Amino acid sequence: MPTLTYGSSLAPAETPRPRWQPLRRGFAGRCPACGEGRVFRKYLKVADSCASCGEELHHHRADDAPPYFTILIVGHVVGTVLLAGEEWWPEAPMWMPIVAGLILAVVMSLALLPRVKGALIGWQWALRMHGFDGTPAEAKFVEGT
């Protein structure tokens, strides 16, 4: 009998999906299944399905993870840049690093948030999480009772 790994919802007959390719496709804003269609129809609004392959995308559960990972990445980069700037230019006026840090944080956050959300959707697709396994949610509810 095949064993299932932690976080896996694979039935014994299903083969595992690749992990990194859907993550990269999602980061690029493309469908994790085919890589052709777009994941988003607006800035952060996920398309109901892929226009190219028809993969349903509406049932993803990204929730609070994309902002969390975006804050984690932006905070580390901006903090490092501000500390390095203080070492390189100690005579700079106090307002310069504050303004530069704020601008860098806003620009990086706006650029990274949809990419991180797309990557997270790609990861969920690769792991067959939250409806990406092809089984309708109604069937899961009936089977679970």
N, C-alpha and C positions, 0 to 999 in steps of 0.2 A: 504494500500500500504506500503511495507517495506521501511524503510528509510536507506539510505546509510551513512556510517560514513566518515569523512574526510580521504582522502587518499585511500579509498576503491573503487575498480572498479567492485564490485560484481553485477552481474545481479540478479534480484529478486529470481530466481530459484536456484542460487548457494549457497552452504553452506560455511561458513567461514572455513579456514584452521587453524590448530593449529599454534601458533606463536613461542613458545620457542623451541619446538622439532626441527623444520627445522633450527633454528638458531644454536642450539647445533650440529646438524649433519653437517652443513656447516663449523662450527668452527673446527670440527674434520676432515674436508676434504672429507666428504661423501655427497652423493646425498641428497638434502633436501626432496625429495619425498619418497624415499624408505630406505635410510640410508645404502644401500649396496654398490652401485657403487661409483666411485671416481669423485669428482668435477673437479680436475685438471689432465691434462695429462702431464704437465711439472710444474716447480716451481710456476709460476703464470698464465700459459696458461690454460684457462678453456676448458674442453672437450666439444665437440659439443653436445653430449647427454650421458645419463647415460648408461653404459654397462649392467646394471642389469635390470632396468625397462623401459629404452627407453625415459625417460623424457628429452626434449630438454633443454639444458642449454646455448646454444650459444647466445641467445638474451638478456642476463643480461646486466645491465648498472651500473657497479660498479664505473667506471670513477675514480675520484680523492678521493672518500670517504675512501677507505682502507688506503692509505698513510696518510691521515689526521688523522684518528682515531689511527693509529699506532704511529704517532708522538705525539699525545696527551697522549697516555698511556705511551710510553717510556720516554717522557719528564718529566712526573710526577714521575715516578719510579726513574729514574736516578737522577733527581734533589733532591728528598727526600733522596736517598742514599748518595749523595755527601754532603748535609747539615748535615745529621746524622754523617757521617764519620768525618767531620770537628769538630763536638762537641765531639766525642769519642776519636779521635786521633789528638789533635791540634798540636802536635810536629812533625807530618809526613811531609816529604819534599813536596814542592808544585807540583812536577811532578807526584807523586803517584796518587792523586785523579783525575788528568787530564787523565792519561793513563787508570786508572780503569774505569772512566766514559765513555771514548771513546769506550773501549772494550765492556763494558756492553751495551752501546747504539747500537753498531753495531750488537752484538749477539741477543739482544732482538728484534731489528727491523727485522732482517732476519728471526727470528723464528715466530714473530707475523704477519707479512704482509700477508702471504697466509692464515693464520687462520682467520684474520679479513676479508679478501676478501671473503672467503668461508662463513663466518657468514653473511655477507652482501648479498650474493647471496641467502642464505637460507631465509633471511628476505624478500627479494624481491619475492621469490617463495611463502612464506606464505601470503603475501599481494596481490598476483596475479598482480604484477607490471611488466611492460616492456615485455609483451608477455607470461608471465607465467600463463595467464588465459585460455589458450587453443585456443584462437581466433587468426588465422593467421594475421600478420601485414597488408597484402594486404586488408583483409576484413575490418579492422578498418579504413584504409585510405579511402576506398570507402564509408563506412557508415558515416564518418565524413564530407564528402563534401556536 
